[in-house]
Amino acid sequence: MNAKSETTHGTHEHAHGLQLRSTVKKEGVLELSLVSVATPEPKPEEVIVRIDASPINPSDQGLLFGGADMSTAKASGTADNPAVTASISPAVMKAMAGRVEQSLPVGNEGAGVVVQAGASPAAHALMGRTVAILGGAMYSQYRCIKAVQCLVLPPGTTPAEGASCFVNPLTALGMVETMRSQGHKALVHTAAASNLGQMLNKICIKDNVGLVNIVRKREHVDILKRIGANYVCNSDSPTFMDDLTEALVATGATVAFDAIGGGKLAGQILTAMEIAANRTAKEYSRYGSTTHKQVYIYGGLDRGPTEFNRTFGMAWGMGGWLLTPFLQKIGFEAAQKLRERVAVEIKTTFASTYTKEISLAEALRIEEIAVYGKQATGGKYLINPNKGLR
Ligand SMILES: NC(=O)c1ccc[n+]([C@@H]2O[C@H](COP(=O)([O-])OP(=O)(O)OC[C@H]3O[C@@H](n4cnc5c(N)ncnc54)[C@H](OP(=O)(O)O)[C@@H]3O)[C@@H](O)[C@H]2O)c1
């Protein structure tokens, strides 16, 4: 299928474009497909962005796969116009009630070139510029969006370099802001060799903030040490709890951001924080240390239950953390400052790496899904919705 040959009306070659869709069918089946959608005529304050790069982040995969068991995925359709189906268990279907039979576009963020602008001066000023945008439906050849939502990338920045300007950079910055605003002096991060984790290390090194990284593989310790991390603890090591406690004593970290969620790690962090707090306490308290210890679960890499024994006194909290409410809380101006920092440091602090660039059709290949679906360290994919179509 080709967007140009699909064009039946409209004067632009971008009058129609392909878009990736995810549908949860009522009979418990996920269906992934590509559809041709008409590009809207931009309103005065809007622009049309040709999306040339959009990352496949874990949060995108939540919407994309709809909780389906992707080991059951089957291909249908043709090479140019593929479709994929996979089964969803009855238990997961209960959580999908809000999206059953809706054909949903996917892709939180992306970058590309403004190819059409509405009549307003703000929109016109963006014509031909390379911009980064956030707001869903980025796995599309063309995306209509308000000019004010476009982050103009510094000259010489490619769409691939600017594709991940929001989700991971703003979350990493948000962690440091949250740490400061809640009176903590250093932080802990899990699944720390992730794309986001590497950014967080660069921020903390640059801004002189104490950071304790937790990874689960020896080679991931090396990745973080190479970029300058001081404290990296391997949860797979027999000395993990001791190593973690020492790092907590050294940094004074009392807040953690946990991307994993399931399993024992969140509780182990609070336990180690309690031991560290008691080690430095001036007097004994029979209710446990009076230092507040906090874990924010901000991802669900392990979907299993969060398990913990309350061996950490009474001054603790465990809760969720999400980027969007954080940005709303700090307000537009503060959030804009963070976005501007990301744009300026997009090739350094906030640089992302991808193992492969794929087209929309390739994103629906079973063998590609098997790779990017693993969410492995250094295994992030980039979708170029216009690959092979222009
Ligand atoms: N709350 C928010 O607002 C927000 C915003 C942005 C991102 N996030 C979350 O941030 C996390 C990182 O995102 P990313 O794009 O940086 O990820 P990424 O680069 O794709 O890396 C994923 C990391 O998770 C690890 N991992 C995967 N499954 C795991 C499991 N079951 N247990 C432990 N570790 C596991 C991988 O390590 P291995 O190689 O060892 O598998 C890898 O280092 C994700 O959980 C994402 O949902 C949340």
The ligand as a Tripos MOL2 file, in Angstrom:
@<TRIPOS>MOLECULE
LIG
   48    52     1     0     0
SMALL
NO_CHARGES

@<TRIPOS>ATOM
      1 N1          5.4560    6.2360   34.9120 N.am      1 LIG1
      2 C1          5.8130    6.9230   33.8460 C.2       1 LIG1
      3 O1          5.3110    8.0350   33.6220 O.2       1 LIG1
      4 C2          6.8540    6.3630   32.9120 C.ar      1 LIG1
      5 C3          7.3550    7.1810   31.9030 C.ar      1 LIG1
      6 C4          8.3750    6.6860   31.0770 C.ar      1 LIG1
      7 C5          8.8440    5.4000   31.2560 C.ar      1 LIG1
      8 N2          8.2860    4.6120   32.2180 N.ar      1 LIG1
      9 C6          8.7880    3.2430   32.4770 C.3       1 LIG1
     10 O2         10.2020    3.3010   32.4980 O.3       1 LIG1
     11 C7         10.7080    2.0030   32.2880 C.3       1 LIG1
     12 C8         11.9270    2.0640   31.3930 C.3       1 LIG1
     13 O3         11.5500    2.4700   30.0750 O.3       1 LIG1
     14 P1         12.6280    2.4390   28.8870 P.3       1 LIG1
     15 O4         11.9760    2.9250   27.6690 O.co2     1 LIG1
     16 O5         13.8480    3.1370   29.3660 O.co2     1 LIG1
     17 O6         12.9110    0.8650   28.8220 O.3       1 LIG1
     18 P2         13.9120    0.0390   27.8990 P.3       1 LIG1
     19 O7         15.0420    0.8610   27.4190 O.co2     1 LIG1
     20 O8         13.0640   -0.7170   26.9350 O.co2     1 LIG1
     21 O9         14.5400   -0.9830   28.9610 O.3       1 LIG1
     22 C9         13.7470   -1.8710   29.6950 C.3       1 LIG1
     23 C10        14.6130   -2.3480   30.8730 C.3       1 LIG1
     24 O10        13.8180   -3.1260   31.7420 O.3       1 LIG1
     25 C11        14.5020   -4.2930   32.1140 C.3       1 LIG1
     26 N3         13.4840   -5.3220   32.3340 N.ar      1 LIG1
     27 C12        12.5680   -5.7780   31.4410 C.ar      1 LIG1
     28 N4         11.7550   -6.6710   32.0300 N.ar      1 LIG1
     29 C13        12.1800   -6.7680   33.3240 C.ar      1 LIG1
     30 C14        11.7460   -7.5290   34.4470 C.ar      1 LIG1
     31 N5         10.7130   -8.3600   34.3620 N.pl3     1 LIG1
     32 N6         12.4220   -7.3740   35.6130 N.ar      1 LIG1
     33 C15        13.4670   -6.5340   35.7190 C.ar      1 LIG1
     34 N7         13.9180   -5.7810   34.6950 N.ar      1 LIG1
     35 C16        13.2790   -5.9050   33.5210 C.ar      1 LIG1
     36 C17        15.4250   -4.6100   30.9670 C.3       1 LIG1
     37 O11        16.5440   -5.3030   31.4780 O.3       1 LIG1
     38 P3         16.9320   -6.7640   30.9430 P.3       1 LIG1
     39 O12        17.7810   -6.5530   29.7150 O.co2     1 LIG1
     40 O13        17.6580   -7.3580   32.1040 O.co2     1 LIG1
     41 O14        15.6300   -7.4740   30.6210 O.co2     1 LIG1
     42 C18        15.7850   -3.2020   30.4680 C.3       1 LIG1
     43 O15        16.9330   -2.6860   31.1300 O.3       1 LIG1
     44 C19         9.5360    1.1910   31.7410 C.3       1 LIG1
     45 O16         9.0280    0.3580   32.7660 O.3       1 LIG1
     46 C20         8.5240    2.2450   31.3860 C.3       1 LIG1
     47 O17         7.1790    1.7640   31.4290 O.3       1 LIG1
     48 C21         7.3060    5.0730   33.0460 C.ar      1 LIG1
@<TRIPOS>BOND
     1     1     2 1
     2     2     3 2
     3     2     4 1
     4     4     5 ar
     5     4    48 ar
     6     5     6 ar
     7     6     7 ar
     8     7     8 ar
     9     8     9 1
    10     8    48 ar
    11     9    10 1
    12     9    46 1
    13    10    11 1
    14    11    12 1
    15    11    44 1
    16    12    13 1
    17    13    14 1
    18    14    15 2
    19    14    16 1
    20    14    17 1
    21    17    18 1
    22    18    19 2
    23    18    20 1
    24    18    21 1
    25    21    22 1
    26    22    23 1
    27    23    24 1
    28    23    42 1
    29    24    25 1
    30    25    26 1
    31    25    36 1
    32    26    27 ar
    33    26    35 ar
    34    27    28 ar
    35    28    29 ar
    36    29    30 ar
    37    29    35 ar
    38    30    31 1
    39    30    32 ar
    40    32    33 ar
    41    33    34 ar
    42    34    35 ar
    43    36    37 1
    44    36    42 1
    45    37    38 1
    46    38    39 2
    47    38    40 1
    48    38    41 1
    49    42    43 1
    50    44    45 1
    51    44    46 1
    52    46    47 1
@<TRIPOS>SUBSTRUCTURE
     1 LIG1         1 GROUP 0 **** ****
